[in-house]
Amino acid sequence: MFADRAITYTFVRILSFFTVTATPIMSYCTTFTEFQRYLGRSPRYYARRLALDILHILESPKYRGNFKQPRIHFLYIHHIFEDEIANFRKLVHELATSHTFITHSEAVQRIKDGTVDKPYLAWSSDDGIQNNLNAASVLEEVGASCCFYVNPFSINLTDERAIKQFCAEKLDMPPVPFLNWSEIEVLQKAGHEIGAHTYAHDRVSQLSLENFQEDFYKTDTILKQHCGPIQHFAYTYGTFNDCDAKAMDFVYDSGYASGTSAVRGCHPPTGYHAKEGRLLLRRDQIIGAWPISHSKYFISRSVRQMTRDNHYYPKTWTTDG
Ligand SMILES: [Zn+2]
């Protein structure tokens, strides 16, 4: 009897030793706190935080008036980790009291039609990180939808080494799980949209036009197979230096409804005219864990600074694009 138990015990110990050692060392980043630890907190981080606290105090008397301004305002995120949910929820619910949430497609159409009669917000998210499901459920609480810009390379990606490399090289973040096709289907069924964000998050400005066209075609083909027609494209990294007019013209010539940057700003009700140039969306980035005051400051500042030029490609694109 004792011998039996001793053998079983030893066997279990040996088995668990192998199970434990066989378990990959890989651990995904699941909290914003871990994510921040990966980035590190430099003196610059604290200086920026303090500066934003002060800017918020100076700007806050304008919030009420600015938030009432008719406009199309795109807000975008990358992730909503577990420890960001509560704060993100607070921000979304607060913005819902002063803004009307519309889909990305409706927002684009309203800019084109010039039907911007009140303050509209449209949400989007880049990179297809799995914790975007948290964002989706928070947005659904207020009837808002989101356009998820994804990279086919990372969808369904389970190879941990590949994930780690992709996150480090392309996204500058610790390894995180990505959405799979069935989760994307669930998002679409809940009323969210899917947009293209290049195949494997390459920098568009570093690709030849030919290579970009191939990349775009490949991305569009894969997304179309799973999600139906794709209407929107967000180029990676998002500054004006990361894309150019020729690449974006190709996106429109391929039948897409919009191309977007990640440059801060929003779109005024004063009409967009196709004759004056092609549309390039501006978006304000939101980090779920940020103090709500900081997000409100950026939103208010974009309202204060909005001009008709915000509808179009930047001037730099026409000279060197
Ligand atoms: Zn991205």
Boltz pocket constraint, residues with backbone or C-beta under 6 A from the ligand:
constraints:
  - pocket:
      binder: B
      contacts: [[A, 126], [A, 127], [A, 197], [A, 201], [A, 235], [A, 236], [A, 237]]
      max_distance: 6.0
